[in-house]
């Protein structure tokens, strides 16, 4: 998270007024939301892959999933 603030501050200097501060906070929150969404999507994909692999292993072992 600290990198977002550093990037903003390097490009735009210190916020001089409420509009600059508002823009900074909105940008920071959007970047955090995008990163969280990306991480959430990746985790969902990993869980889906894990479930598929478990089902494949159960099939190979001859285990009935309904048991």
mmJSON file of the N, C-alpha and C atoms, coordinates in Angstrom:
{"data_MODEL":{"atom_site":{
"group_PDB":["ATOM","ATOM","ATOM","ATOM","ATOM","ATOM","ATOM","ATOM","ATOM","ATOM","ATOM","ATOM","ATOM","ATOM","ATOM","ATOM","ATOM","ATOM","ATOM","ATOM","ATOM","ATOM","ATOM","ATOM","ATOM","ATOM","ATOM","ATOM","ATOM","ATOM","ATOM","ATOM","ATOM","ATOM","ATOM","ATOM","ATOM","ATOM","ATOM","ATOM","ATOM","ATOM","ATOM","ATOM","ATOM","ATOM","ATOM","ATOM","ATOM","ATOM","ATOM","ATOM","ATOM","ATOM","ATOM","ATOM","ATOM","ATOM","ATOM","ATOM","ATOM","ATOM","ATOM","ATOM","ATOM","ATOM","ATOM","ATOM","ATOM","ATOM","ATOM","ATOM","ATOM","ATOM","ATOM","ATOM","ATOM","ATOM","ATOM","ATOM","ATOM","ATOM","ATOM","ATOM","ATOM","ATOM","ATOM","ATOM","ATOM","ATOM","ATOM","ATOM","ATOM","ATOM","ATOM","ATOM","ATOM","ATOM","ATOM","ATOM","ATOM","ATOM","ATOM","ATOM","ATOM","ATOM","ATOM","ATOM","ATOM","ATOM","ATOM","ATOM","ATOM","ATOM","ATOM","ATOM","ATOM","ATOM","ATOM","ATOM","ATOM","ATOM","ATOM","ATOM","ATOM","ATOM","ATOM","ATOM","ATOM","ATOM","ATOM","ATOM","ATOM","ATOM","ATOM","ATOM","ATOM","ATOM","ATOM","ATOM","ATOM","ATOM","ATOM","ATOM","ATOM","ATOM","ATOM","ATOM","ATOM","ATOM","ATOM","ATOM","ATOM","ATOM","ATOM","ATOM","ATOM","ATOM","ATOM","ATOM","ATOM","ATOM","ATOM","ATOM","ATOM","ATOM","ATOM","ATOM","ATOM","ATOM","ATOM","ATOM","ATOM","ATOM","ATOM","ATOM","ATOM","ATOM","ATOM","ATOM","ATOM","ATOM","ATOM","ATOM","ATOM","ATOM","ATOM","ATOM","ATOM","ATOM","ATOM","ATOM","ATOM","ATOM","ATOM","ATOM","ATOM","ATOM","ATOM","ATOM","ATOM"],
"id":[1,2,3,4,5,6,7,8,9,10,11,12,13,14,15,16,17,18,19,20,21,22,23,24,25,26,27,28,29,30,31,32,33,34,35,36,37,38,39,40,41,42,43,44,45,46,47,48,49,50,51,52,53,54,55,56,57,58,59,60,61,62,63,64,65,66,67,68,69,70,71,72,73,74,75,76,77,78,79,80,81,82,83,84,85,86,87,88,89,90,91,92,93,94,95,96,97,98,99,100,101,102,103,104,105,106,107,108,109,110,111,112,113,114,115,116,117,118,119,120,121,122,123,124,125,126,127,128,129,130,131,132,133,134,135,136,137,138,139,140,141,142,143,144,145,146,147,148,149,150,151,152,153,154,155,156,157,158,159,160,161,162,163,164,165,166,167,168,169,170,171,172,173,174,175,176,177,178,179,180,181,182,183,184,185,186,187,188,189,190,191,192,193,194,195,196,197,198,199,200,201],
"type_symbol":["N","C","C","N","C","C","N","C","C","N","C","C","N","C","C","N","C","C","N","C","C","N","C","C","N","C","C","N","C","C","N","C","C","N","C","C","N","C","C","N","C","C","N","C","C","N","C","C","N","C","C","N","C","C","N","C","C","N","C","C","N","C","C","N","C","C","N","C","C","N","C","C","N","C","C","N","C","C","N","C","C","N","C","C","N","C","C","N","C","C","N","C","C","N","C","C","N","C","C","N","C","C","N","C","C","N","C","C","N","C","C","N","C","C","N","C","C","N","C","C","N","C","C","N","C","C","N","C","C","N","C","C","N","C","C","N","C","C","N","C","C","N","C","C","N","C","C","N","C","C","N","C","C","N","C","C","N","C","C","N","C","C","N","C","C","N","C","C","N","C","C","N","C","C","N","C","C","N","C","C","N","C","C","N","C","C","N","C","C","N","C","C","N","C","C","N","C","C","N","C","C"],
"label_atom_id":["N","CA","C","N","CA","C","N","CA","C","N","CA","C","N","CA","C","N","CA","C","N","CA","C","N","CA","C","N","CA","C","N","CA","C","N","CA","C","N","CA","C","N","CA","C","N","CA","C","N","CA","C","N","CA","C","N","CA","C","N","CA","C","N","CA","C","N","CA","C","N","CA","C","N","CA","C","N","CA","C","N","CA","C","N","CA","C","N","CA","C","N","CA","C","N","CA","C","N","CA","C","N","CA","C","N","CA","C","N","CA","C","N","CA","C","N","CA","C","N","CA","C","N","CA","C","N","CA","C","N","CA","C","N","CA","C","N","CA","C","N","CA","C","N","CA","C","N","CA","C","N","CA","C","N","CA","C","N","CA","C","N","CA","C","N","CA","C","N","CA","C","N","CA","C","N","CA","C","N","CA","C","N","CA","C","N","CA","C","N","CA","C","N","CA","C","N","CA","C","N","CA","C","N","CA","C","N","CA","C","N","CA","C","N","CA","C","N","CA","C","N","CA","C","N","CA","C","N","CA","C","N","CA","C"],
"label_alt_id":[null,null,null,null,null,null,null,null,null,null,null,null,null,null,null,null,null,null,null,null,null,null,null,null,null,null,null,null,null,null,null,null,null,null,null,null,null,null,null,null,null,null,null,null,null,null,null,null,null,null,null,null,null,null,null,null,null,null,null,null,null,null,null,null,null,null,null,null,null,null,null,null,null,null,null,null,null,null,null,null,null,null,null,null,null,null,null,null,null,null,null,null,null,null,null,null,null,null,null,null,null,null,null,null,null,null,null,null,null,null,null,null,null,null,null,null,null,null,null,null,null,null,null,null,null,null,null,null,null,null,null,null,null,null,null,null,null,null,null,null,null,null,null,null,null,null,null,null,null,null,null,null,null,null,null,null,null,null,null,null,null,null,null,null,null,null,null,null,null,null,null,null,null,null,null,null,null,null,null,null,null,null,null,null,null,null,null,null,null,null,null,null,null,null,null,null,null,null,null,null,null],
"label_comp_id":["UNK","UNK","UNK","UNK","UNK","UNK","UNK","UNK","UNK","UNK","UNK","UNK","UNK","UNK","UNK","UNK","UNK","UNK","UNK","UNK","UNK","UNK","UNK","UNK","UNK","UNK","UNK","UNK","UNK","UNK","UNK","UNK","UNK","UNK","UNK","UNK","UNK","UNK","UNK","UNK","UNK","UNK","UNK","UNK","UNK","UNK","UNK","UNK","UNK","UNK","UNK","UNK","UNK","UNK","UNK","UNK","UNK","UNK","UNK","UNK","UNK","UNK","UNK","UNK","UNK","UNK","UNK","UNK","UNK","UNK","UNK","UNK","UNK","UNK","UNK","UNK","UNK","UNK","UNK","UNK","UNK","UNK","UNK","UNK","UNK","UNK","UNK","UNK","UNK","UNK","UNK","UNK","UNK","UNK","UNK","UNK","UNK","UNK","UNK","UNK","UNK","UNK","UNK","UNK","UNK","UNK","UNK","UNK","UNK","UNK","UNK","UNK","UNK","UNK","UNK","UNK","UNK","UNK","UNK","UNK","UNK","UNK","UNK","UNK","UNK","UNK","UNK","UNK","UNK","UNK","UNK","UNK","UNK","UNK","UNK","UNK","UNK","UNK","UNK","UNK","UNK","UNK","UNK","UNK","UNK","UNK","UNK","UNK","UNK","UNK","UNK","UNK","UNK","UNK","UNK","UNK","UNK","UNK","UNK","UNK","UNK","UNK","UNK","UNK","UNK","UNK","UNK","UNK","UNK","UNK","UNK","UNK","UNK","UNK","UNK","UNK","UNK","UNK","UNK","UNK","UNK","UNK","UNK","UNK","UNK","UNK","UNK","UNK","UNK","UNK","UNK","UNK","UNK","UNK","UNK","UNK","UNK","UNK","UNK","UNK","UNK"],
"label_asym_id":["A","A","A","A","A","A","A","A","A","A","A","A","A","A","A","A","A","A","A","A","A","A","A","A","A","A","A","A","A","A","A","A","A","A","A","A","A","A","A","A","A","A","A","A","A","A","A","A","A","A","A","A","A","A","A","A","A","A","A","A","A","A","A","A","A","A","A","A","A","A","A","A","A","A","A","A","A","A","A","A","A","A","A","A","A","A","A","A","A","A","A","A","A","A","A","A","A","A","A","A","A","A","A","A","A","A","A","A","A","A","A","A","A","A","A","A","A","A","A","A","A","A","A","A","A","A","A","A","A","A","A","A","A","A","A","A","A","A","A","A","A","A","A","A","A","A","A","A","A","A","A","A","A","A","A","A","A","A","A","A","A","A","A","A","A","A","A","A","A","A","A","A","A","A","A","A","A","A","A","A","A","A","A","A","A","A","A","A","A","A","A","A","A","A","A","A","A","A","A","A","A"],
"label_entity_id":["1","1","1","1","1","1","1","1","1","1","1","1","1","1","1","1","1","1","1","1","1","1","1","1","1","1","1","1","1","1","1","1","1","1","1","1","1","1","1","1","1","1","1","1","1","1","1","1","1","1","1","1","1","1","1","1","1","1","1","1","1","1","1","1","1","1","1","1","1","1","1","1","1","1","1","1","1","1","1","1","1","1","1","1","1","1","1","1","1","1","1","1","1","1","1","1","1","1","1","1","1","1","1","1","1","1","1","1","1","1","1","1","1","1","1","1","1","1","1","1","1","1","1","1","1","1","1","1","1","1","1","1","1","1","1","1","1","1","1","1","1","1","1","1","1","1","1","1","1","1","1","1","1","1","1","1","1","1","1","1","1","1","1","1","1","1","1","1","1","1","1","1","1","1","1","1","1","1","1","1","1","1","1","1","1","1","1","1","1","1","1","1","1","1","1","1","1","1","1","1","1"],
"label_seq_id":[1,1,1,2,2,2,3,3,3,4,4,4,5,5,5,6,6,6,7,7,7,8,8,8,9,9,9,10,10,10,11,11,11,12,12,12,13,13,13,14,14,14,15,15,15,16,16,16,17,17,17,18,18,18,19,19,19,20,20,20,21,21,21,22,22,22,23,23,23,24,24,24,25,25,25,26,26,26,27,27,27,28,28,28,29,29,29,30,30,30,31,31,31,32,32,32,33,33,33,34,34,34,35,35,35,36,36,36,37,37,37,38,38,38,39,39,39,40,40,40,41,41,41,42,42,42,43,43,43,44,44,44,45,45,45,46,46,46,47,47,47,48,48,48,49,49,49,50,50,50,51,51,51,52,52,52,53,53,53,54,54,54,55,55,55,56,56,56,57,57,57,58,58,58,59,59,59,60,60,60,61,61,61,62,62,62,63,63,63,64,64,64,65,65,65,66,66,66,67,67,67],
"pdbx_PDB_ins_code":[null,null,null,null,null,null,null,null,null,null,null,null,null,null,null,null,null,null,null,null,null,null,null,null,null,null,null,null,null,null,null,null,null,null,null,null,null,null,null,null,null,null,null,null,null,null,null,null,null,null,null,null,null,null,null,null,null,null,null,null,null,null,null,null,null,null,null,null,null,null,null,null,null,null,null,null,null,null,null,null,null,null,null,null,null,null,null,null,null,null,null,null,null,null,null,null,null,null,null,null,null,null,null,null,null,null,null,null,null,null,null,null,null,null,null,null,null,null,null,null,null,null,null,null,null,null,null,null,null,null,null,null,null,null,null,null,null,null,null,null,null,null,null,null,null,null,null,null,null,null,null,null,null,null,null,null,null,null,null,null,null,null,null,null,null,null,null,null,null,null,null,null,null,null,null,null,null,null,null,null,null,null,null,null,null,null,null,null,null,null,null,null,null,null,null,null,null,null,null,null,null],
"Cartn_x":[0.816,0.0,0.856,1.966,2.799,3.298,3.462,3.938,2.981,1.695,0.718,0.921,1.071,1.283,2.582,3.62,4.908,4.792,4.115,3.941,3.178,2.111,1.304,2.113,2.782,3.543,4.688,5.321,6.421,5.926,4.728,4.19,3.474,2.896,2.034,2.438,3.559,4.01,2.979,3.14,2.215,0.865,-0.22,-1.527,-1.585,-1.967,-1.976,-3.341,-4.382,-5.717,-6.596,-7.814,-8.735,-9.016,-9.025,-9.27,-8.11,-6.882,-5.729,-5.764,-6.086,-6.154,-7.275,-8.408,-9.523,-9.134,-8.481,-8.04,-7.048,-6.142,-5.16,-5.843,-6.781,-7.476,-8.313,-9.001,-9.808,-8.93,-7.801,-6.879,-6.343,-5.957,-5.438,-6.486,-7.704,-8.769,-9.094,-9.095,-9.363,-8.272,-7.016,-5.911,-5.989,-6.35,-6.488,-7.643,-8.747,-9.892,-9.537,-8.829,-8.417,-7.495,-6.561,-5.626,-6.37,-7.284,-8.07,-8.902,-9.534,-10.347,-9.49,-8.306,-7.39,-6.986,-6.652,-6.285,-7.455,-8.648,-9.845,-10.112,-9.974,-10.167,-9.148,-7.899,-6.853,-7.149,-7.595,-7.916,-9.076,-10.085,-11.205,-10.755,-9.859,-9.331,-8.537,-7.782,-6.993,-7.902,-8.956,-9.907,-10.587,-10.994,-11.612,-10.654,-9.381,-8.383,-8.178,-8.14,-7.969,-9.144,-10.355,-11.536,-11.504,-11.092,-11.004,-9.943,-8.807,-7.74,-8.169,-8.872,-9.358,-10.36,-11.263,-12.24,-11.539,-10.521,-9.767,-9.067,-8.465,-7.782,-8.77,-9.935,-10.953,-11.421,-11.577,-11.984,-10.91,-9.652,-8.548,-8.454,-8.794,-8.725,-9.975,-10.977,-12.208,-13.117,-12.963,-13.787,-15.039,-16.189,-17.458,-17.627,-17.813,-17.945,-19.188,-20.189,-21.447,-21.346,-20.265,-20.126,-19.88],
"Cartn_y":[-1.191,0.0,1.25,1.23,2.422,2.851,1.914,2.249,3.167,2.993,3.842,5.299,5.539,6.894,7.477,6.667,7.133,7.517,6.668,6.955,8.258,8.425,9.631,10.847,10.749,11.892,12.233,11.24,11.496,12.221,11.893,12.495,13.817,13.982,15.13,16.007,15.725,16.457,16.327,17.11,17.047,17.648,17.029,17.637,19.043,20.025,21.417,21.871,21.144,21.553,20.314,20.543,19.439,18.63,19.286,18.568,17.613,18.076,17.197,16.012,16.279,15.214,14.229,14.749,13.891,13.014,13.604,12.837,11.753,12.101,11.144,9.96,10.246,9.19,8.338,8.957,8.198,7.282,7.791,6.982,5.818,6.103,5.064,3.985,4.389,3.425,2.595,3.215,2.482,1.457,1.851,0.917,-0.244,0.05,-1.015,-1.949,-1.376,-2.191,-3.078,-2.517,-3.308,-4.452,-4.168,-5.203,-6.287,-5.892,-6.862,-7.732,-7.125,-7.88,-8.885,-8.462,-9.349,-10.533,-10.252,-11.315,-12.252,-11.706,-12.508,-13.425,-12.873,-13.671,-14.803,-14.498,-15.523,-16.63,-16.246,-17.239,-18.117,-17.515,-18.296,-19.296,-18.882,-19.789,-20.92,-20.609,-21.646,-22.66,-22.173,-23.078,-23.964,-23.393,-24.184,-25.265,-24.901,-25.868,-26.969,-26.591,-27.572,-28.547,-28.034,-28.899,-29.862,-29.367,-30.23,-31.316,-30.934,-31.91,-32.971,-32.568,-33.533,-34.487,-33.952,-34.803,-35.781,-35.303,-36.188,-37.3,-36.956,-37.959,-38.975,-38.49,-39.41,-40.361,-39.838,-40.693,-41.738,-41.304,-42.236,-43.302,-42.921,-43.881,-44.747,-44.45,-45.235,-44.907,-43.718,-43.296,-42.619,-42.998,-42.403,-41.09,-39.994,-38.667,-38.558,-39.369,-39.279,-39.898,-40.595,-41.304,-40.344],
"Cartn_z":[0.0,0.0,0.0,0.677,0.769,-0.605,-1.528,-2.861,-3.601,-3.394,-4.071,-3.679,-2.4,-1.922,-2.443,-2.483,-3.0,-4.469,-5.251,-6.675,-6.871,-6.127,-6.265,-5.862,-4.744,-4.247,-5.198,-5.794,-6.725,-7.969,-8.399,-9.625,-9.383,-8.211,-7.984,-6.802,-6.161,-4.983,-3.867,-2.82,-1.696,-2.092,-1.606,-1.876,-1.266,-2.057,-1.614,-1.123,-1.518,-1.129,-0.992,-0.619,-0.371,-1.642,-2.799,-4.058,-4.364,-4.138,-4.36,-3.406,-2.159,-1.168,-1.508,-1.937,-2.334,-3.519,-4.499,-5.669,-5.263,-4.368,-3.883,-3.206,-2.313,-1.575,-2.527,-3.467,-4.422,-5.272,-5.724,-6.524,-5.7,-4.478,-3.6,-3.338,-3.044,-2.793,-4.035,-5.199,-6.44,-6.711,-6.503,-6.712,-5.734,-4.49,-3.498,-3.862,-4.308,-4.705,-5.899,-6.884,-8.05,-7.64,-6.747,-6.299,-5.524,-4.658,-3.902,-4.837,-5.83,-6.786,-7.545,-7.964,-8.674,-7.79,-6.547,-5.62,-5.367,-5.25,-5.027,-6.225,-7.421,-8.636,-8.707,-8.393,-8.417,-7.405,-6.223,-5.198,-5.657,-6.266,-6.782,-7.825,-8.708,-9.727,-9.096,-8.077,-7.394,-6.712,-6.098,-5.44,-6.47,-7.598,-8.663,-9.158,-9.363,-9.813,-8.775,-7.512,-6.444,-6.404,-6.512,-6.519,-7.699,-8.861,-10.045,-9.842,-9.304,-9.069,-8.06,-7.021,-6.031,-6.673,-7.48,-8.163,-9.102,-9.82,-10.721,-9.935,-8.807,-7.987,-7.426,-7.017,-6.497,-7.593,-8.796,-9.925,-10.206,-10.216,-10.47,-9.379,-8.156,-7.041,-6.958,-7.762,-7.759,-6.576,-6.036,-4.904,-5.448,-4.887,-5.293,-4.535,-5.255,-4.635,-3.785,-3.999,-3.261,-1.883,-1.606,-0.318,0.817],
"occupancy":[1.0,1.0,1.0,1.0,1.0,1.0,1.0,1.0,1.0,1.0,1.0,1.0,1.0,1.0,1.0,1.0,1.0,1.0,1.0,1.0,1.0,1.0,1.0,1.0,1.0,1.0,1.0,1.0,1.0,1.0,1.0,1.0,1.0,1.0,1.0,1.0,1.0,1.0,1.0,1.0,1.0,1.0,1.0,1.0,1.0,1.0,1.0,1.0,1.0,1.0,1.0,1.0,1.0,1.0,1.0,1.0,1.0,1.0,1.0,1.0,1.0,1.0,1.0,1.0,1.0,1.0,1.0,1.0,1.0,1.0,1.0,1.0,1.0,1.0,1.0,1.0,1.0,1.0,1.0,1.0,1.0,1.0,1.0,1.0,1.0,1.0,1.0,1.0,1.0,1.0,1.0,1.0,1.0,1.0,1.0,1.0,1.0,1.0,1.0,1.0,1.0,1.0,1.0,1.0,1.0,1.0,1.0,1.0,1.0,1.0,1.0,1.0,1.0,1.0,1.0,1.0,1.0,1.0,1.0,1.0,1.0,1.0,1.0,1.0,1.0,1.0,1.0,1.0,1.0,1.0,1.0,1.0,1.0,1.0,1.0,1.0,1.0,1.0,1.0,1.0,1.0,1.0,1.0,1.0,1.0,1.0,1.0,1.0,1.0,1.0,1.0,1.0,1.0,1.0,1.0,1.0,1.0,1.0,1.0,1.0,1.0,1.0,1.0,1.0,1.0,1.0,1.0,1.0,1.0,1.0,1.0,1.0,1.0,1.0,1.0,1.0,1.0,1.0,1.0,1.0,1.0,1.0,1.0,1.0,1.0,1.0,1.0,1.0,1.0,1.0,1.0,1.0,1.0,1.0,1.0,1.0,1.0,1.0,1.0,1.0,1.0],
"B_iso_or_equiv":[0.0,0.0,0.0,0.0,0.0,0.0,0.0,0.0,0.0,0.0,0.0,0.0,0.0,0.0,0.0,0.0,0.0,0.0,0.0,0.0,0.0,0.0,0.0,0.0,0.0,0.0,0.0,0.0,0.0,0.0,0.0,0.0,0.0,0.0,0.0,0.0,0.0,0.0,0.0,0.0,0.0,0.0,0.0,0.0,0.0,0.0,0.0,0.0,0.0,0.0,0.0,0.0,0.0,0.0,0.0,0.0,0.0,0.0,0.0,0.0,0.0,0.0,0.0,0.0,0.0,0.0,0.0,0.0,0.0,0.0,0.0,0.0,0.0,0.0,0.0,0.0,0.0,0.0,0.0,0.0,0.0,0.0,0.0,0.0,0.0,0.0,0.0,0.0,0.0,0.0,0.0,0.0,0.0,0.0,0.0,0.0,0.0,0.0,0.0,0.0,0.0,0.0,0.0,0.0,0.0,0.0,0.0,0.0,0.0,0.0,0.0,0.0,0.0,0.0,0.0,0.0,0.0,0.0,0.0,0.0,0.0,0.0,0.0,0.0,0.0,0.0,0.0,0.0,0.0,0.0,0.0,0.0,0.0,0.0,0.0,0.0,0.0,0.0,0.0,0.0,0.0,0.0,0.0,0.0,0.0,0.0,0.0,0.0,0.0,0.0,0.0,0.0,0.0,0.0,0.0,0.0,0.0,0.0,0.0,0.0,0.0,0.0,0.0,0.0,0.0,0.0,0.0,0.0,0.0,0.0,0.0,0.0,0.0,0.0,0.0,0.0,0.0,0.0,0.0,0.0,0.0,0.0,0.0,0.0,0.0,0.0,0.0,0.0,0.0,0.0,0.0,0.0,0.0,0.0,0.0,0.0,0.0,0.0,0.0,0.0,0.0],
"pdbx_formal_charge":[null,null,null,null,null,null,null,null,null,null,null,null,null,null,null,null,null,null,null,null,null,null,null,null,null,null,null,null,null,null,null,null,null,null,null,null,null,null,null,null,null,null,null,null,null,null,null,null,null,null,null,null,null,null,null,null,null,null,null,null,null,null,null,null,null,null,null,null,null,null,null,null,null,null,null,null,null,null,null,null,null,null,null,null,null,null,null,null,null,null,null,null,null,null,null,null,null,null,null,null,null,null,null,null,null,null,null,null,null,null,null,null,null,null,null,null,null,null,null,null,null,null,null,null,null,null,null,null,null,null,null,null,null,null,null,null,null,null,null,null,null,null,null,null,null,null,null,null,null,null,null,null,null,null,null,null,null,null,null,null,null,null,null,null,null,null,null,null,null,null,null,null,null,null,null,null,null,null,null,null,null,null,null,null,null,null,null,null,null,null,null,null,null,null,null,null,null,null,null,null,null],
"auth_seq_id":[1,1,1,2,2,2,3,3,3,4,4,4,5,5,5,6,6,6,7,7,7,8,8,8,9,9,9,10,10,10,11,11,11,12,12,12,13,13,13,14,14,14,15,15,15,16,16,16,17,17,17,18,18,18,19,19,19,20,20,20,21,21,21,22,22,22,23,23,23,24,24,24,25,25,25,26,26,26,27,27,27,28,28,28,29,29,29,30,30,30,31,31,31,32,32,32,33,33,33,34,34,34,35,35,35,36,36,36,37,37,37,38,38,38,39,39,39,40,40,40,41,41,41,42,42,42,43,43,43,44,44,44,45,45,45,46,46,46,47,47,47,48,48,48,49,49,49,50,50,50,51,51,51,52,52,52,53,53,53,54,54,54,55,55,55,56,56,56,57,57,57,58,58,58,59,59,59,60,60,60,61,61,61,62,62,62,63,63,63,64,64,64,65,65,65,66,66,66,67,67,67],
"auth_comp_id":["UNK","UNK","UNK","UNK","UNK","UNK","UNK","UNK","UNK","UNK","UNK","UNK","UNK","UNK","UNK","UNK","UNK","UNK","UNK","UNK","UNK","UNK","UNK","UNK","UNK","UNK","UNK","UNK","UNK","UNK","UNK","UNK","UNK","UNK","UNK","UNK","UNK","UNK","UNK","UNK","UNK","UNK","UNK","UNK","UNK","UNK","UNK","UNK","UNK","UNK","UNK","UNK","UNK","UNK","UNK","UNK","UNK","UNK","UNK","UNK","UNK","UNK","UNK","UNK","UNK","UNK","UNK","UNK","UNK","UNK","UNK","UNK","UNK","UNK","UNK","UNK","UNK","UNK","UNK","UNK","UNK","UNK","UNK","UNK","UNK","UNK","UNK","UNK","UNK","UNK","UNK","UNK","UNK","UNK","UNK","UNK","UNK","UNK","UNK","UNK","UNK","UNK","UNK","UNK","UNK","UNK","UNK","UNK","UNK","UNK","UNK","UNK","UNK","UNK","UNK","UNK","UNK","UNK","UNK","UNK","UNK","UNK","UNK","UNK","UNK","UNK","UNK","UNK","UNK","UNK","UNK","UNK","UNK","UNK","UNK","UNK","UNK","UNK","UNK","UNK","UNK","UNK","UNK","UNK","UNK","UNK","UNK","UNK","UNK","UNK","UNK","UNK","UNK","UNK","UNK","UNK","UNK","UNK","UNK","UNK","UNK","UNK","UNK","UNK","UNK","UNK","UNK","UNK","UNK","UNK","UNK","UNK","UNK","UNK","UNK","UNK","UNK","UNK","UNK","UNK","UNK","UNK","UNK","UNK","UNK","UNK","UNK","UNK","UNK","UNK","UNK","UNK","UNK","UNK","UNK","UNK","UNK","UNK","UNK","UNK","UNK"],
"auth_asym_id":["A","A","A","A","A","A","A","A","A","A","A","A","A","A","A","A","A","A","A","A","A","A","A","A","A","A","A","A","A","A","A","A","A","A","A","A","A","A","A","A","A","A","A","A","A","A","A","A","A","A","A","A","A","A","A","A","A","A","A","A","A","A","A","A","A","A","A","A","A","A","A","A","A","A","A","A","A","A","A","A","A","A","A","A","A","A","A","A","A","A","A","A","A","A","A","A","A","A","A","A","A","A","A","A","A","A","A","A","A","A","A","A","A","A","A","A","A","A","A","A","A","A","A","A","A","A","A","A","A","A","A","A","A","A","A","A","A","A","A","A","A","A","A","A","A","A","A","A","A","A","A","A","A","A","A","A","A","A","A","A","A","A","A","A","A","A","A","A","A","A","A","A","A","A","A","A","A","A","A","A","A","A","A","A","A","A","A","A","A","A","A","A","A","A","A","A","A","A","A","A","A"],
"auth_atom_id":["N","CA","C","N","CA","C","N","CA","C","N","CA","C","N","CA","C","N","CA","C","N","CA","C","N","CA","C","N","CA","C","N","CA","C","N","CA","C","N","CA","C","N","CA","C","N","CA","C","N","CA","C","N","CA","C","N","CA","C","N","CA","C","N","CA","C","N","CA","C","N","CA","C","N","CA","C","N","CA","C","N","CA","C","N","CA","C","N","CA","C","N","CA","C","N","CA","C","N","CA","C","N","CA","C","N","CA","C","N","CA","C","N","CA","C","N","CA","C","N","CA","C","N","CA","C","N","CA","C","N","CA","C","N","CA","C","N","CA","C","N","CA","C","N","CA","C","N","CA","C","N","CA","C","N","CA","C","N","CA","C","N","CA","C","N","CA","C","N","CA","C","N","CA","C","N","CA","C","N","CA","C","N","CA","C","N","CA","C","N","CA","C","N","CA","C","N","CA","C","N","CA","C","N","CA","C","N","CA","C","N","CA","C","N","CA","C","N","CA","C","N","CA","C","N","CA","C","N","CA","C","N","CA","C"],
"pdbx_PDB_model_num":[1,1,1,1,1,1,1,1,1,1,1,1,1,1,1,1,1,1,1,1,1,1,1,1,1,1,1,1,1,1,1,1,1,1,1,1,1,1,1,1,1,1,1,1,1,1,1,1,1,1,1,1,1,1,1,1,1,1,1,1,1,1,1,1,1,1,1,1,1,1,1,1,1,1,1,1,1,1,1,1,1,1,1,1,1,1,1,1,1,1,1,1,1,1,1,1,1,1,1,1,1,1,1,1,1,1,1,1,1,1,1,1,1,1,1,1,1,1,1,1,1,1,1,1,1,1,1,1,1,1,1,1,1,1,1,1,1,1,1,1,1,1,1,1,1,1,1,1,1,1,1,1,1,1,1,1,1,1,1,1,1,1,1,1,1,1,1,1,1,1,1,1,1,1,1,1,1,1,1,1,1,1,1,1,1,1,1,1,1,1,1,1,1,1,1,1,1,1,1,1,1]
}}}
